[in-house]
Amino acid sequence: MSNAQGDSQSHDPRAVDGEADPNVEPSGDREAVADRRRFGKRLIFAALGILIVAQVATFVSRNNTESTGSEVRTYLGVSDPASEDYIQVNARILEVQPVAGTQQVRLTIAPHGSFANRDGSLKQTINLDADGYLGGSINLSGGEIPPPVQLVLDLDGDLSQYPFDSYASALQVRLTRVVKSADGTGTAKSEEPVPTRLAVSAKQHDWAVTSSPADSWDDGAIRVDLGARRGGAMRAFALFELLVMIALASIAVAMTYTTLVTGRPLEFSMFVWLGAMLFALPAVRNTMPGVPGVGTVLDYAGFFWCLIAVAACLITAAITYIRTAFKTRNDA
């Protein structure tokens, strides 16, 4: 029996002079540590893979949003599609401002055929009427290259549905000839329409802008319906930050619950962390791309509840700490 024990001690890597070496970990502990390291490596590689996929998806989504809006869609009024004598109005959507409820559009006038001189200027004076022009109508002088015209259109939509809000607006333009007045002392706008083509495009990374024909009239007016919704990348980032807030609040609840249930002493660092969380959550919420003021769907779906959960954890931990302190004092 003694020989068997001696053999087992001689083969035990932890045995030194018949005693276990405390500096040598048991084989079971070494395997557990190795398993944790392998699991940690898998988590790191998985996180890197998800990050790379998210970056590629964001890049593709933004490019698709821009390319979709950059497509030029041309709408005809009273002009003959086969005719080369017309004036093209290029409408470029510059900015969508849902908080202000407006949309910035820039018009550039390009005459063609009998309406244009060789240098690209207008051959005759033309009157432009457009929705959203603060000055009413404008006369585009003959012999000059028409200057750009800035429009401010009204948006119709619900901002509180962020990031799933969508908006609609309408753009209407009309070109008419300017003739001499009856008394010959000046000029007046006639009712004779000008063959017009309206080309609509956008340059927006974060907004998917669409246009569709609405109506055209015999007087030369063209009306186009415009639509705008947030791009996929913007929506994805907003939802990701919502998940981050929910995860932080869940961690705070789990840590507080574990500390109270196990009876571990509450440390001051935990109060500092919970207090910092109350200020961190609004900061995370305000970093959402294009986020409006408080009161959106995401706020009621997650932000308010996360804030309430962290505040409840802080209050509960503080009450428990105070009660424990008084109880310890009374017992002493």
C-alpha positions in Angstrom: 0.0 0.0 0.0 2.8 2.4 0.9 4.5 1.6 -2.4 1.4 2.5 -4.3 1.1 5.8 -2.5 4.7 6.6 -3.1 4.3 5.8 -6.8 1.2 8.1 -7.1 3.1 10.9 -5.4 6.1 10.4 -7.6 3.9 10.7 -10.7 1.9 13.7 -9.3 3.2 16.8 -11.0 2.1 18.9 -8.0 4.1 16.7 -5.5 7.4 18.1 -4.3 9.2 16.0 -1.7 5.9 14.1 -1.0 3.8 17.4 -0.8 1.6 19.1 -3.3 3.2 22.1 -5.0 0.8 25.0 -4.6 2.3 26.8 -7.7 1.2 24.0 -10.1 -2.4 24.2 -11.2 -4.5 20.9 -11.3 -5.0 19.6 -14.8 -8.8 20.2 -14.5 -8.1 23.9 -13.8 -5.7 24.2 -16.7 -8.4 22.7 -19.0 -11.0 25.2 -17.7 -8.7 28.1 -18.3 -7.9 26.8 -21.8 -11.6 26.5 -22.6 -12.3 30.1 -21.4 -9.5 31.4 -23.6 -10.8 29.5 -26.6 -14.3 30.8 -26.0 -12.9 34.4 -25.6 -11.0 34.0 -28.9 -14.2 32.8 -30.6 -16.1 35.8 -29.2 -13.4 38.2 -30.5 -13.4 36.7 -34.0 -17.2 36.7 -34.0 -17.3 40.4 -33.0 -14.8 41.3 -35.7 -16.8 39.4 -38.3 -20.0 41.2 -37.3 -18.2 44.5 -37.4 -16.8 43.9 -40.9 -20.2 42.8 -42.2 -21.9 45.9 -40.6 -19.3 48.3 -42.2 -19.8 46.7 -45.6 -23.6 46.8 -45.3 -23.5 50.4 -44.2 -21.3 51.4 -47.1 -23.5 49.6 -49.6 -26.7 51.0 -48.1 -25.5 54.6 -48.2 -24.3 54.2 -51.8 -27.6 52.7 -52.8 -29.5 55.5 -51.2 -27.4 58.1 -53.0 -27.5 56.4 -56.4 -31.3 55.9 -56.1 -31.8 59.6 -55.4 -29.3 60.7 -58.1 -31.4 59.1 -60.9 -32.8 61.9 -63.0 -36.5 61.5 -63.7 -37.9 63.8 -66.4 -41.5 64.8 -66.7 -43.2 66.4 -69.7 -45.7 69.1 -69.7 -47.3 70.4 -72.9 -44.0 69.9 -74.8 -43.8 67.3 -77.6 -41.4 64.5 -76.7 -39.9 64.6 -80.2 -39.5 68.4 -80.3 -36.1 70.0 -79.7 -37.6 73.4 -78.8 -38.3 73.4 -75.1 -37.0 74.6 -71.8 -35.8 72.1 -69.2 -36.2 72.9 -65.5 -33.7 70.9 -63.4 -34.9 70.5 -59.9 -32.2 69.4 -57.4 -33.3 68.4 -53.9 -30.6 69.7 -51.7 -31.7 69.1 -48.1 -34.6 67.5 -46.2 -35.3 69.2 -42.9 -38.0 67.3 -41.0 -37.5 69.3 -37.8 -38.3 72.5 -39.7 -40.8 70.8 -41.9 -39.2 72.1 -45.1 -37.3 70.8 -48.1 -34.7 72.8 -50.0 -34.8 72.6 -53.8 -32.7 74.4 -56.3 -34.0 75.0 -59.9 -31.7 75.6 -62.8 -33.1 76.6 -66.2 -31.6 75.1 -69.4 -33.2 76.4 -72.7 -33.0 74.3 -75.8 -33.6 74.8 -79.5 -35.4 78.0 -80.5 -35.4 79.2 -76.9 -31.6 79.2 -76.5 -28.8 81.3 -77.9 -25.5 79.7 -78.8 -24.0 80.7 -75.4 -26.8 79.0 -73.5 -28.6 82.1 -72.6 -32.4 82.6 -73.1 -33.4 84.0 -76.4 -36.4 85.7 -74.9 -37.7 86.7 -71.5 -39.6 84.0 -69.7 -41.7 84.1 -66.5 -41.3 81.3 -63.9 -43.9 80.4 -61.4 -42.9 77.8 -58.8 -44.2 76.6 -55.5 -42.0 77.6 -52.6 -40.4 80.6 -54.2 -40.6 83.5 -51.6 -40.6 86.2 -54.2 -43.7 84.9 -56.1 -42.9 84.7 -59.8 -39.7 85.7 -61.4 -38.8 87.0 -64.9 -35.8 85.3 -66.5 -34.4 88.0 -68.8 -33.7 87.2 -72.4 -30.0 87.4 -73.5 -28.9 86.2 -70.1 -28.1 82.8 -68.6 -30.9 82.1 -66.1 -29.6 82.2 -62.5 -30.5 79.3 -60.1 -33.7 79.7 -58.1 -33.9 78.5 -54.5 -37.2 77.0 -53.3 -38.5 76.0 -49.9 -41.2 73.3 -50.0 -43.4 72.3 -47.1 -43.1 68.7 -45.9 -46.0 66.6 -44.8 -45.1 63.9 -42.3 -44.9 62.8 -38.7 -41.5 63.4 -37.0 -42.4 61.4 -34.0 -42.2 58.2 -36.0 -38.4 58.5 -36.2 -36.5 56.6 -37.6 -39.4 55.2 -39.7 -40.8 58.6 -40.5 -41.6 59.5 -44.1 -42.5 62.8 -45.8 -44.3 64.0 -48.8 -44.2 67.3 -50.7 -45.2 68.7 -54.1 -43.3 70.7 -56.7 -45.2 72.7 -59.3 -43.5 74.8 -62.0 -44.9 76.8 -64.9 -43.2 78.8 -67.6 -44.9 81.4 -69.7 -43.8 83.9 -72.2 -43.3 87.6 -71.4 -44.7 90.0 -74.0 -44.9 93.8 -74.4 -47.7 95.4 -72.5 -50.7 96.7 -74.5 -49.6 100.3 -74.1 -46.1 99.4 -75.2 -44.5 101.0 -72.2 -43.4 97.7 -70.5 -43.8 94.0 -70.4 -46.5 91.7 -69.1 -46.8 87.9 -68.5 -48.9 86.2 -71.1 -50.9 83.1 -70.7 -49.1 81.4 -73.6 -47.4 78.3 -72.2 -43.8 77.4 -72.9 -42.9 73.8 -73.8 -41.4 72.6 -70.5 -39.6 69.5 -69.2 -39.1 69.0 -65.5 -36.1 66.9 -64.4 -36.0 65.9 -60.7 -32.9 64.5 -58.9 -31.5 64.5 -55.4 -28.1 64.3 -53.7 -28.8 62.8 -50.3 -26.8 60.1 -48.5 -29.1 59.6 -45.6 -32.5 60.1 -47.3 -34.1 58.0 -50.0 -35.9 60.5 -52.2 -38.5 59.6 -54.8 -40.6 61.5 -57.3 -43.7 60.6 -59.3 -45.9 62.4 -61.8 -48.9 64.1 -60.3 -50.5 66.2 -63.0 -49.9 68.6 -65.9 -52.2 71.2 -67.4 -52.7 72.9 -70.8 -51.3 76.1 -69.4 -47.9 74.5 -69.2 -47.8 73.8 -65.4 -46.2 70.6 -64.2 -46.8 69.1 -60.8 -44.6 66.3 -59.3 -45.1 64.5 -56.0 -41.9 64.1 -53.9 -41.3 61.6 -51.2 -38.5 61.2 -48.7 -37.7 58.5 -46.1 -34.6 57.8 -44.0 -32.1 55.5 -45.5 -31.4 52.0 -44.4 -28.1 52.9 -42.8 -29.6 55.6 -40.7 -32.4 53.3 -39.5 -29.9 50.6 -38.7 -27.7 52.9 -36.6 -30.7 54.2 -34.7 -31.9 50.7 -33.8 -28.4 49.6 -32.9 -28.1 52.5 -30.4 -31.5 51.5 -29.0 -30.2 48.0 -28.4 -27.1 49.5 -26.8 -29.2 51.4 -24.3 -31.3 48.3 -23.6 -28.2 46.2 -23.0 -26.7 48.8 -20.6 -29.9 49.0 -18.6 -30.1 45.2 -18.5 -26.6 45.0 -17.2 -27.4 47.6 -14.5 -30.5 45.6 -13.4 -28.6 42.3 -13.4 -25.7 43.7 -11.4 -28.0 45.3 -8.8 -30.1 42.2 -8.5 -27.0 39.9 -8.1 -25.5 42.2 -5.4 -28.7 42.4 -3.4 -29.6 38.6 -3.6 -26.1 37.3 -2.8 -25.8 39.7 0.1 -22.5 41.1 -1.1 -21.6 44.5 0.4 -22.5 47.5 -1.8 -19.4 49.4 -2.9 -19.3 53.1 -3.6 -18.0 52.4 -7.1 -21.4 50.8 -8.0 -23.2 54.0 -7.1 -20.8 56.0 -9.2 -21.4 53.6 -12.2 -25.2 53.7 -11.8 -25.1 57.5 -11.5 -23.0 57.8 -14.6 -25.4 55.6 -16.5 -28.2 58.0 -15.9 -26.2 60.7 -17.8 -24.8 58.2 -20.4 -28.2 57.0 -21.7 -29.3 60.5 -22.8 -25.9 61.0 -24.4 -26.2 57.7 -26.4 -29.7 58.7 -27.4 -28.6 62.1 -28.7 -25.9 60.5 -30.9 -28.6 58.8 -33.1 -28.2 60.1 -36.6 -30.7 62.9 -37.3 -32.6 62.3 -34.1 -35.2 65.0 -33.2 -36.2 66.1 -29.7 -37.5 63.7 -27.0 -40.8 62.1 -27.7 -40.3 59.8 -30.6 -41.4 56.2 -31.0 -38.0 54.9 -30.0 -38.1 56.9 -26.8 -41.3 55.3 -25.7 -40.1 51.9 -26.9 -36.8 51.8 -25.1 -35.2 55.0 -23.9 -37.7 56.0 -21.2 -37.8 52.5 -19.9 -34.1 52.1 -19.8 -33.8 55.4 -17.9 -36.5 54.3 -15.4 -34.7 50.9 -14.9 -31.3 52.5 -14.1 -32.9 55.1 -11.8 -34.8 52.3 -10.0 -31.6 50.4 -9.5 -29.8 53.4 -8.1 -32.6 54.2 -5.7 -33.0 50.5 -4.6 -29.2 50.2 -4.0 -29.1 53.4 -2.1 -32.1 52.4 0.2 -30.5 49.0 0.8 -27.1 50.5 1.6 -28.7 53.0 4.1 -30.8 50.2 5.8 -27.8 48.0 6.1 -25.7 50.8 7.6 -28.4 51.5 10.2 -28.9 47.8 11.0 -25.2 47.3 11.5 -25.0 50.3 13.8 -27.9 49.1 15.9 -26.5 45.6 16.2 -23.2 47.1 17.4 
